[in-house]
Amino acid sequence: MDNGHFINISVLGSAGGVAKAILSILNISVQDKNDPIHSFIVNSRFHLIDYKQKNIDRYKKLFPNLRNNLGTYNFDLKNSSMFKEHLINTQTSLVIDCSYADTVEILRICDELNINYINTAFENTMIDEDQSYEGFGLIERYYIFEKNKHDFKRSTAIICSGMNPGVVQWMAFNLMKKSPDNNPLGCYIVEHDNSFYADKSLADKQTIYTTWSPECFLDEAILSYPMFLKHHMPLFLYENVYAIEFMVTLGERNFTGCLMAHEEAITLGKLFDMETGFIYKINDHTSELIRSNLDHIDDLWEWDMEVLDPALEELDGEDLVGVLLVYKDKEKYMYNVLSNKEVYNKYKVNATYFQVACGIYGAISTLLLDNLPQGIYYVDELLLKTNTNYGKYLSYYMTDFVVGENSTSQGSLLQRVCQPQLE
């Protein structure tokens, strides 16, 4: 990355919750002289793009320390010629992609213009719109990205760097480095998000509530089959995601969650010969809505959906995200847990979006500060192949981690199957 301390950064999908969260962090970074990228952020210009753009005054009110660094643009990223013209005219050198635009197409334009790139997930509109991929959407998005990945020779990109995927790969590497001669049999990404309204009477019985995009959540929860990797191979259970659950123990904490297709389970499982999967539990309200409608699950797409936003109503609860390494006779774990009240008081977003933003911040800092060889990196590849300080950077804002060990092992995924449980 350019050694100068003024850069133009374009943020795609700027009106959404992920972009709000990363801008909330950068709004603090710009005033914190100890922040690793302070000298960049204080002088840089942020070009905010969305096809449903908000008024510039909203951004200035939300991010007052960045008010003189912001500009807004309203257009659809499907208009590739307009996007390319924007990048040229603004002299953008880094794109932060928080949008649903096609990952390969956006990265192709960035690569043509020698612009570096960050995103949080695989996106592919063709897969989303073609019902023949139903049940297997994520793995098909991954295959398409892999097919095109080696065409990009100019950009340096960090792909899928949010909370998970992103932060969790660093946790996994952090644990594995402590016992390099003892390879784990399994690595399970675990998340327990019990965020909900402090006043539960506000909840509508036929509304789906999540702490991030409900549509994207439903893509994992009802449109996909449960997926895990074993011996580098993706395997699917011919079952509804919410029909079965899996046990997780993290010291004194334990919960059951559903097995969902997720990017980091793929990239870690391709890189290492260990069983990988993502076990996820969200609020009981939404979990029970899905579970009680398994016989006519497609109807849920027609229901009302709402993001749990603490700026609108007070939230209780917390989001725990981490990793569980499984060995023959023990388990090791590492996780971060944040309460919504704690995060909202400082960053004005919910805990989930803040955890995602920490992964984005780690990627931004890596591209600005680390001397990376040109390449297109998943976070696990970044950690394996370079001397990055990614973990140091993300830990600047995600500061607290719990690390521990279970003296016994609950075994592989299929040994963890249990009946669904409520809190």
N, C-alpha and C positions, 0 to 999 in steps of 0.2 A: 504494500500500500504506500501511497505517496507520503513522504516524510514531512510535508508541510502541515500546518495546523489549521488550515481552512479547507473544508471540504463541503461539497453539496451532496446531501443525502435525500433520496426519494423514498417515501414511505407509502407502500401500496396497501389499500384497504384501510385508510387512515381513520375512517369513521367507526370502526369496529372496536371491540373490547380489548383485543390483543394490542393493537396500535396505541390505544389509550394507556394501557399499562406500561409499555416501554417508554412512551413519552413522559409518563409520570416519573419514571426513574431518571430519565435524562433531564427532567425539570429540576431534579435535586443535584444531579451530576454537574450541571452548569454553574452551581454555586459552591460546590465542594471541591476545594483546591487539592484535596488528597485523593479524589476519585481518579482512578488510572487514566481515564480518557477526558478529564476535565478540559485540558488545553485544546482538545479537538472540538468538544461540544460547545464551548463558550464562543467560538468563532464561526461555527458552521451554520449552514442554511438547510432547513428541513422543508422539503417540497412534498406536501400531503395530497395524495391522490385517492379519490373514491368516486364511483359512479353515482353514489347517493351522498354527495359531499355535504358536510355541515358548514355553517357559517364560520368565517375566520374568527369572529368574536367569541364563539364557543371555545375554540382552541386556546385563545388568549386568556380566557377566564380560567380554564382548566390548568394551563401551563404558563403562569404569569412570568416565570423566569426565562421562558423561551419566546416570549411574545414578539420580540424583534427579530427572531430567527425563523419565523414560520411563513409559509405561503401555501395557498390551497388551489387545487385544480379539480375540475369536475369532468371526468370522462371515463368511458368504459375501456378496460384494459384489453378487451377483445379487438379494439381498434389498434392494431400493432403499429401502423404507420404514425398515428398520433403519439403513441407511447415512445416510439423511437425518436420522433421529433422533440418530444419533451426532454428526453435524456440528453440529447445533443444541445438543445437551447439552454438548459440549466447547468450544463457541464457536470452532471451527476457522476460521482465516482463510486458510490455505494448505494445499492438498492436493498431495502428491508421489506420483504414481501410478506405482508400479513393478510393477503387477499385470497380469494378462491380462484384466481386466474391460473391458467395452465402453467405448471412449473416449467416444463420443458420449453415452451414457447417464450416465456418471460426470460428464462436463462439464455436461450438462444440469442435474443436481442442484446442482452447484457454482454454476452461473449463476443458478439460482433463488434461492440463498441468498447471492449476492454474495460468493462465495469464490473466491480465485485458485487457479490450477491449473498443474501441470507434469507432463509425461509424457515417455517416451523413444521411443515407437513407436505406430503406428496399431494398435488392437486392435478386433476386431469378431467376436463369437462366432457370429453368424449366418453370416458368410462362412466361418469356420473349419469349421462343421458341414455346410455345403452343398457336396456334391461337384461340383455344376455349375460352381462357380467355380475348380475345380482348374486350376492352371497360371497363374492370373491373380489370386490372392488379394489381393496387396498393392495392385495398382492399383484393385481394387474397394473395398478398405477406404478408400483415398484418395478415391475418388469419393463414397462415402457421407459421409465427413467433410466434404468440400467442400460437399456438398448441405446439410448442417446448420450449417456453420460460421457463417454470417451470422445465425443465429437467436440467438446468444449475445451479449447486449447489456450484461451487468452484470459478468461476470468478466473479468479479464485473465489470459490463459493463454499459456504458451510450450509449443508442441507439438513433440514429437520432439527433445528436447534431451538427448542422451547423448554417446557418442563419435562414432558415425556412425549416424544423423544427429545433428547438434549441433556438436561441436568442429570437424568437417571443413568445415562451411560458413564458419565464422570463418576458417579457414586459406585457403579459396578467396577470400574477400573481401579478406583481408590481402594476398594475392598480386596480385589484380586491381587494387587501389588503387595499386599501385606503377607500373603502366603503364596509366592509365585510357583512353588514346587507342588502345590496341592490344587489341582484343577477342579473346579466345582462341577457337579453333575448337572446342575440346573441353575438358571438365573431368572428369577421372576420379578418383573416390574410390578409394584403393588401401589394401589392408591385407594384411600378411604376418604371420601369427601361427604361429610354429613351436614354441609352448609344448608341452612334453610331460614325461613322467616323467623325472627324472634317472636312475633305474634303469629302463631300458626293458623289462626282464624282467617288470615288474609289469603290463604291458599284456596284456590278453586279446585273442586274435586275432579274436574275433567281438563286440567291444564298440566302440561309437562313442564317441570321446572328443572333447570340445570344451571351450573355456574359458568358455562361457556355455550357456544352455539348449539341450541337444541337440535337443529337439523343435522349437524355433524355428529352429535352424540347418537342420534337415532340411526345414522348410517352404520355406526359400530354396533349398536345395541339390538337392532331389529332387522337390518338389511344385510348383515354379514353373518357368516357362520363363525363359531368359536375357532380360533386359530392358534397354533403354537408351532415351534420349530424343534426338530430332533434330528441329530446328525446332519445339520445344515439344510434339512428339507422341511418345507411348510406342510403341515398336516391340519386337516379340518375335521371337526366333529359334526356329524349330520344331526344337528340339534339346535333348537332355539337358544340364543345366548342366555336368556333369563330362565331357562328350564333347569339349569344346574348351576351349582356354586362350588367354590374351591376354598379350602381352609388356608388361612395365613396367620402365623404367629410371629410377633416382633417383641420378644421379651414379655412384658406384662400386657402388651396390647395384642388383641387378636380379633379377627373379623373374617367373614366369608364374602367373597366377591365373584363376579362373573368373568369368564375368560373372553377377552375381546381382541380382535385383530388390531395390531398397532405397529407403527414404523420401527420402533426400537427393538421390538421382539424379532423383527425380520433381520435388521442389520447386525444385531449382536449374534443371532443364531446363524447367520451366514459366516460371520467372522470367527466364531469359536464353536468347537464341538461340544456344546452343552444344550440342554433343553431350555428353551426360552418361551416366555409367554407374559401376557399382561393381565393381571387380576384386579378388577375395578369394582368398587362399591360406591354408589351415590346415595342421595337422600331416600329415606323409606317411602315418601310420598310417590315419587316417580317410579321407584323400583316396583312398588305394588301395583301402580297403574299398568305398567308393562306386563307384569306377571299375571294379572287378572284378565288380560286381553290377548293371551298367546294364541287363542283359537281364531281370532280375527285381528291379527297384529297389524295388518296394513291400514286398518282404520285409524291407527294412531297418527298417521301423517295428516289427517284432517282435523286433529284436535288443536286447541290453542297451545302455544308454546311461549315460554318466557324465560329470559335470563335473570337469575337472582342477582340483582344489582343493589349494593348497599347504599348507593346514592339515592335510590327511590324508597326503599324500606330497610329498616335495620335487620341485619342478618346475625344469627347465632351460628355456632359450629366452626369447623376447621377443615382444612384440606391437608391430608398426609400423603406424601409421595416418596417412594423410595425403592430399594431393591432388596431382594432376599436371595442370597447365594446358598444353594443346597449341596451338602456333602453327604457321604454315606451315613455318618453318625452324628452330624451336627449341622447347624445353619448359622450363617452370619448375615447381619442386616445393617442397613444404613438408611436413614430417612430424614426428611424435613417436614415439620408440621407447623402450620401457621393458622392463627385464628382470623376470621373475617374482621372482627372489631379492631384487632391490632393493625392489620394491613390497611383497612379503610382510614383509620385515624391519620396515617402518614401519607398514603399513596392514593386514596380516594377510588380504589378498585377493590374487587373481591380477592380472596386469597389465591384462588386458582389462576386468575389472569396475572397476578403478580408473580407467581412461581414460573409461569410461561415466560414472562418478561425477563426474568433473571437469566434464563437460557439465551434469549435474544441478546441481552446485554453482554453475556460472555462471548457470544459470537462476534458482536460489533467490536469489542475490545481486542479480540484475537486478530481480526482483520486490520485493525488500526495500529496495533502495537507489535504483534509477533511477525517475524520475518518468515512467512510461510512460503514454501515452494508453490509454484502455480499448481492448482489442482482443484478437483471437485470432491469435497470431503463430507461424509457423514460424520457425526460427532465421534463415534467410536473409532473411525479411521483417522480422524484428526488427532485423537489421543494416542493412537498406536504408532502413527507414522511421522509425527512432528514433535518438536520440543515446545509445544504450545503451553501457555499459562492459562488456558481456558478455565480450569477449576479455580484458580486464584481469582480470576475476574468475576465469575458468577458468584463466588462466595463473598464478594464485597457487599452485596445486598442480601443474598440468601445466606445469613450468617450462622444459623444454628442447625446442627445435625446431631442426630442420635445414632450411635454406633454400638452394636452389641452382638451377642451370640446366644443361640439356643443350644442347650446341651444335648438335645436329641433332634432327629429329623423326621418331618412328616412325609418325606419322600417326594416322588415325582408328581406331576400334575394329576394324573389319573388316580393316584393314591389319595389325593386331597379332595376328591369329589364328595359333596355332602348335599343335604337338602337345604333349600333357601332359608335364610334366617333373618329376622328383624332385629334391630338394636334393642 
